[in-house]
Amino acid sequence: MRLLTSLLAVFAATAGSSAAFDVSCNSNYASYYGQNSARNQQSLGEYCKDATEDLIVLAFMNGFPNIILNFANACETTFEGSTLLHCPNIASDIKYCQSKGKAVILSMGGASGAYGFSGDSDAIAFADTAWNMFFKGNSDKRPFDDAVLDGIDLDIEGGSGAGYPAFINQLRSHYASDPSKKYYIAAAPQCPYPDSYLGTTLNSAWFDMVYVQFYNNFCGLNAYPTWFNFADWDNWAKTKSLNKDVKVYIGAPGSPSAASSGYVDGATLTSIYNDVRSKYSSLGGIMTWDVSQARTSGIAKSIRAALDAGGTCKHDGGGSTTSSTSTSTSTTASTTTTSSSTSTPPYSTTSISTSTTSTSEPTSTTPASCPVSGAPCSGNQQGCNGQKFAICAGGSWYTGSCAPGTYCYMGGNTAMCDWSNGRPTDTCAVSGGASLSKRLDFNKVSLITRPNLRPKPMSAKSNRPTRVEFVAGDITDNKYSTVVKIQTNKNAFTGDWSFSFTLPEGQTVESTSRGAASINNNAVTIKSDPSSEDANNMAAIFKIVGTFKGTYALPETNSAVFSST
């Protein structure tokens, strides 16, 4: 998520409007809205009635350049004769939130979707489209009518990195054409530095805010202080970012159910925030996924109190901010260590990367010994030992655990926490500079390169436009887990739905995390439980678990049939 720098000018406001969002503060609170994560999502305007959040990120535009918008129960209407969402209620709420001094930006991307640019020309053309549809330009179809957003956020979690710097540069040229207000560019990288998808873009384009996702990874808030790596991002802000005043946010789950790992309670998050604030001047505040989770769990209130107690800007209770005399001190994190003690891992700017696929070929067939905490190593080696990653510092291995459900794999000289996608989960790897010894499974063709394990998202046979995707999860011995993603690109479906598909030969389904499964030979039907479903849904994501014989393969997407009342 990213936006422009400086102070946001006071909105052309109605009587009683509040002071505007101030990007220079280290006490801003940003939260995502639109995916109904807690299943009790209120209207956008409802969340803007008090001073809790400073910035709202609308999630998501999960399809571009062919635009697909998805805001779950917040918007379900489309333009006549089109699949493009038309959201007049959100439009009026955007203007209301802005009148309360809050910024509202639109997030592009997300964990699932059909997005990405073919190159710079494609990206530049889409920047023009975005300006016309969501900002001060003109278009015959504007999803938020005459409401003008405050910026764009990039939450890129798939595809290639092509075109994003060109997109940002072109959009900022449009921003410059309207001096009446401030516009922003923001990003939401995962915490391992550099980010797998946005690393190059972050170094080559202008960003105003970066909401680092300190969850679902080894460097999450739950790993503080050992592997928590805000220092890496502060160093990026000061040495790599084009905007040396860019603000880095601590991204946190809004509740235990908002992420697979990384949630910490309000008191712990407050302690981490205060520690980061005392050390790093790049701090911009805290971000949560998402507002429905954070408000339901109560952590949003705790966050607001922590930010007001120690940050540079205070809230008066109605959304306005005032400057504080408190200051923050910048420090540079140590990048080396000479200690060989195994009691406390070093604070190093060396990081593990994450990835969603691996196509690396082996450079050595020599088996690698498993790195063990405290055992000797050399140089800047990295390694893997099943679900544990390892970093060499001071001549000794220091190990940590990947997030639940992910395992360590080598990509070149870099250890990566990744979903197994059919690869072995219990072998070893150690990098060795010029003579690299990789995990034994990389001596074979990685299973993720096999066609039967490549996700194939496509339209399903359905009584409404629906997109279905099967994604391989853990595969151990003869057991498998597969994530099923069902998404409608037009009208919401009810809580009374069924989904059927054909299993590959030799497979069974033993359980499903949503609804109930029945199987007849290799035909599977999953029927929802309407009493536990929302009345209206834009997506259903769940996991099936079962057994297989021979070589595991994903179900063929073209066998999928979805129906809803």
N, C-alpha and C positions, 0 to 999 in steps of 0.2 A: 504494500500500500504506500503510495507516495504522492506528495504534493509540493507546491512552491514554498520558498522561504519567506522570512520577515513576518511582520504582524499582519493579521487579517483585518482589513479596514472594517469599520462599523457598517453593517448592512443598511441599505436604504430601508429604514425600518418604520414599523408602525409605532404608535405611542406605547411606551412602556417596554420597548425592546431593550435587550441587555447588551453589555459590551461583548465584542466579537472574540472568536477563537484567536488565541495568541500562540503561534507556532514556536516561539522562542522559549516558552516555559519548560521546566523540567517536571511539571506536575500535571500534565494533560492526561486525560483518560479517554481512550478510544475503544469502541466495542463494535463488533459486527452485528448486523441486523438482516433478517430476511429468510433464514433457513429453518426457523421454528425448531431449533435444536432441543429445547426443553419441552416441546409440544404444548406450550401454553403462550405462544407469542402474541403480544398485544399489538395494537397499531403503532406505527412509528411515532406518531404524535404523542401517544401516551407516555413513551419513554423520555420525551423532551419536556415534560411538564415540570421536572425538577432539575437540579444542577448536577446530577450524578455524572453523566458523560459530557465530554467536551466535543467529541467528534464521533459521528456515526458512519460506519462503512456499510453500504448496501451490498448484500451478497446474494446472488452473483450475476454478472454477465458471463455465463459459462459456455458461450458459443460466440466466436468471432473469427474472421470478419463476417461470416454469415451469423447475424446476431441472434442469440438465444438468451432470454432473461428468465430467471427463476427466483421468485421471492416467496415460495411456499404459499401459506394461507394469506399473506399480505396482499397479493395481487393475482387474480385468476381470470381477468378479462383480457380480450385481445381486440385489436383493430379489426373492423369488419373486413372479411375476405383475406385475413392475414393471420399468421401464427405469432406475430410480434405482440408481446404484452402491452396493454394500455392501462396505466395505473393512476387514475385521477386522484384517488385517495392518498396514495403515497406522495403525489405531486403537491397537494395542499399541505401535507405533513412536513415535506421538505421545507417549504416556505415558513411554516410555523417554527420548526426547529431552528432555522436560520435567524428568525426574529428573536429567539431566545439566546442568541450568541453562539450557537453550535454550528460546526462545519459538517457538511454531508457530502460524502464522496462515494463513487461507484467502484466496486471491486471487479476486476476482470480475471477470469480463470477459475480457481478452485480445485478441489481434489478430483473432480470428474467433470468431463465436458468435452466438447469438440472445438478446440481453439488452437490458434497459432497462425503465423504469417509465413508465406512462401519466400519472402525476401523484403528488401527495403521498400520497393515500390508498392507492394501490397500493404505494408505497414503505414506508409505515408498516406495512401488513399483512405485507409481506415481511420487515421487520425482526423482527417477532414470530415468523415462520416460521424465520428464521435462528437466532434465540436458542433456539428449541425443538429444532432439529435438530443444532446444532453447539456449543451452549454449555450452560448449566445448566438449560435448559427441558426439557420432556417431549414426545416425539413417538413414534408407533408405528414410524417408520422413521428411524433415526439412522445415516447413512453411516459414522460412526466410533464406533458403539456408545456406550459410556459415557465415551469420551475427551472432554475439554473443551478446545476451542481457546483460544488466547490473544488472538485478534482477527481482524479482517477487513482485507483490502487491496483497494483499488479500482484496477484497471488498465483504465480505460475508454478504449477506442480506437475507439469507434463509437457510433452512435445519438445520441439527444438527452441533454441534461443534466438532464432533468426528474426530480424526486423525490429526488435523492441527498442533499441536506441533510436532508430529512425522514427519510430512511432512517437516516442517521448519528445524528440526534438521538434517534430512537426506540430504536435499538440501544444508545446510551449510557445511556438511561434503564433498560434492562435490565441493563447493566453495573453501574449504581449499586445495583441490588437485591442484588448479591452482593459484599459487602466482603471476602470471604475471599481474593480474588486480584485482580491487576491485569489489565485488558483494554485492548486497543489498537485504534486506527483508523489505517490507513496509506493512502498513495496512491502511484501510479507515473506521474506526468506525463512527457511528453516535454520535452526541455530548452528549446525555444523558449518564452519567457514572454510572455503567459500561455498556459497549455495550452489547446488548442482545445476539448477536451471537459470538462475539470475546472476550468477557470479560475474560473468563478463559484462552484462548490462549494468550492474551496479557500479562498475568501475569506469564505464564509458558514457553514462547519461546522468542528467541532473535529477537528484531526489531531494525532497524536503523532509520526509519522514520514512523510517524503516521500522516496521513492526516485526521484530524477530520472534519466531515461534519457538519459545523455550519449552517445548513439550513434544511428546511422541519421538524422542530421540535421547541419545546418551547424555547430551549437554543440557537437559531440561532442568527446570526449577527443582525437581526432586533430587537432582544430583549436586545441588549447591552445598558447600562451595567447591567440592573436589573437581567436578568436570564442567560446572557452569562457566560459560565462556564469554560473558559480556565484554571482557577485556579485548578479545579478538575483534569484536564489532566496534568498540571504541577506537581501536587502532585503525580499522578500516575507515571510519569516519574522519579521522585526522590525517591519514596518509594516502588513502586511495580514492575516496569520494571526490567528485568534482566540486561538490558543495561542502566546504569545510565546516559549515554550520548545520549540517544535516543532523536531525534528531533521531536517536535510536530508542525504541520502546521495548520494555520487557513484556513479551507476549505470554499470556497465561491462560490456562483453561478456566472457564467460568464455574465449573463444578467438577466433581470426580468423574461424572459421565460424559463430560465434554471432550475428553481426550483419552487415549489409551494409557498414557503415562504423562507425568509432569505436573499434575495438580498438587498444590500446597494450600493449606488453609490461610485465612486472612492474616493471622498473626505472623505466620512464617513469611508470607509475601511482603508484608510490611517491613519485616526485618531485612529481607533481601533488597527491597527498594531503598531503604535507608542506607545500606552498605554501598550499593551502586551509586546512589546520589552523592555520597561523600567522596567518591573516588573519580568518577567519570563525568566530565562536563558535557559529553554528547548525549546524555540521558534526556529523553523527551517526556517520559511518563510510563504508563502501563496500558497495554492492550489486552482485551479478553475476547475469547471465542466462547459463546457469543452473548449478546445482551440478555436473551431469555434465560440462559443458564446462569449467568452472573446475578441477575436480579432474583431468580428463584432460590439460589443457594444462599444469598445474602452477602456474598463476597464483594459485590459491587459497592455496597455501603461501606464496607471495611476499606476498600481501595480508595474511595473518595476521601475518607477521613485521613488515611495515611498521606495522600497527596497534599491535602490542605495543611496538614500538620507540619510538613517539612519542606514542601516545594517552594519554588520561586514565585508562584502565583497562587493567590487565595480566592476562594469562592465566597460570594455573599449569600448564597442560598438560592439565588434566582437565575444563575447561569453566568453572571458577570464575574470578571476576574480583576484582582488588583495585584500589583507587583509587591513582592516581598523583598526584604533586605538580605535574606539568607543567600549564601553563595555556595557554589560547588567547586571543588578543587579537582583539577585534572591530574591523573597520574598515568604513568606508562607501566603496563604489566611486564614483569620479567619474562624474557624469552629463553633463558637458559637456567640450568641448575647444576651445581657441582656435588650435590649431596647424593650419596648412594643409599640413604635410609629408605626403608620400604614402609614406614609408618604413615607418611603423608605424601600423596602424589604432588609433583611440582605443578606450579601454575604456569603452564606453557601456552604459547600462542599456536603451537602445532595442534591441528584439529583433524578429526575424522570426518570424511565426507559421507553423504548419503546418495543413493542412486536407486532407480527403479528397474533398470536392466543392466546386464553386463554382457558385453560381447568380446571381452579381452581374450587374446590367445596366449597360451603359455610360452614363456621365454626360457623355461627350464623344466626338466622332468625330474629334477632332484627333489625327493620328498623333504618337506620342511618340518622341523621339530616344533612342537607346540610352545608358544610363548607363555611363561608362567610368571606371575607377579613376584618380583624380587630376583629372578634369575638374570644372569648377565646377558647383555646385548651390546650393540655398538652403533655409534652415529645416531642418525635420525630414523632408525628402523621403525616400521609399524608392522603389526601382525594380527592374526585371528586365531582364536581357539574356540570353535563352536559359536556360542552366543556371546562370547567375550571378545572385545577388541583390545589391542595392546599398543602402547607408545613407549619407545625407548628414551629415557632421559637420565643423564648422569651415569650411564653404563648399566642401568637396571630396567627391567620391564615393569611398567605400571599398567594394570588392567582395569577395565570397567565393563559393565554389561550393556548390551544393546536393549532397546525398548522391547517389551513383551511382544512375542510373535515375529521378531526380526532376528537376523543372524549376521555374523560378520563374514564378509567376503573381501577379497583383494581386487582392486582395480588399479593395475600398474603397481606403483609403490605405495598406494594409499589404501588403508583399511576402510571398509564401508559397512554400515548397518543397513540391511535390506531385507525385504520379504524373500523367502526361500524360492518361490516360483519353481518348485520342483527340484532344486539343487540339493545336494547333501547338506546336512546341518551339523555335522559332528567332526569335520576334519580340520586341518591346521594350515596356516600360511605365515610366512615371514618375508618381508621385503629385504632385499640385499643389495641395493644400489644397482651396479651394472650386472650383477649375477643374481637375478630375482628368482626366488623359490616360492611359487604360489601354492595355494591350496591344491590338494591332490585332485579335487573335482574339476579343476581348470585344465587338467591334462586331457580331459574329455571335452566334447562339445557341450557347452553349458545348455541345460535343458530349456532355458528361457528362449534360446534361439530356435528351438523346434517349433514348427508351425502349430502343433496341437496344443501348445501352451501360450500362444500369443492371444491376448484379448482381442475379440472381434466385435466391437460395438456396432449394432445395426438396428434398423427398425424391426419391431416385432409385429406379428399378426395380432391385431387388436381392434377393439371398437373405438379406439382413439389413438392419435399419433403418439407412439411410445418407443423409447430407445432402451435396449437391453444390452447388458454386458456381463460376461462371466470373467472373474479374475482369480487366478490360482493363488491359494494361500499356502499353508503348511502341508507338506507331503512327506510322510515318514512311514517306512515299512509299507504296509498296504492300506494306510489310513490317509485320507485327504480332507482338506477344508477348502471350500470355494466361496468367494464373495459374489453375490448376485446384486446387480445394480439395475433398477428399473426406474426410468425417468420419463415423464410426459413433457413434451415441448410445447404443449398448447394448454388445454383445459385440465384442471385438477381432477383426480379420480377420488372416489369415495373410499371409506374404510372397508367396504365390502368388495373384495377383489380376489381373483384367482390367477395363478400363473402356472403354466404347464410347459414341459420341455422333455426332450428325449436324452436319456443317459447313454454315454458310450458303452459298448459291450463290456460286461464284467464289473460294472460299477453298481453300488447301492447307495441309497440315502438313508441314514440312520436318524438324523435330527435336523431341524431348522430353527434358527434363532427368532423367526417371525412366522406366526401362523402355525399350521399343521400340515405335514407332508403325507401323501399317500403314494404308493408305487404299484404299478401293474406291469409286470415284466420290466421293460426299461423305460416306461412312460411314467413321469413324475408329475404330480399336481400339488401345488402348495396353495392352501386356502387360508385367507386371512381370518383373524378373529376380530370382527367389527367392534366388539366392546373394548378392545385395547388399541384401536386405531383412531387417528384423527378423522373427523368428518370429511375433510378435504386434504388431499396430498398431491404434491408435485413429484415425489420420488419415494421409492421403497428400497432400502439397502439392508440386506441380511446375509447370514452365512449358513451354508449347508455343510454337513459333515457326513462322511460315509467311508466305504471301503472300495478298493479296486483290485483287479487282477491284471498282471502284465504291466504294460506301460501306461501311466496315467495320462489322460487327455481331458481337456475342457469339453463340456457339452457344446454342440454346434448351435450357435446363436440363431440360425435360421429355422431351428425347430421350436423356438419359443413362441408361445401364445399367451397373451395377457388380456384379461377382461375385467371390467368393473361396472357396477351399476351407476 
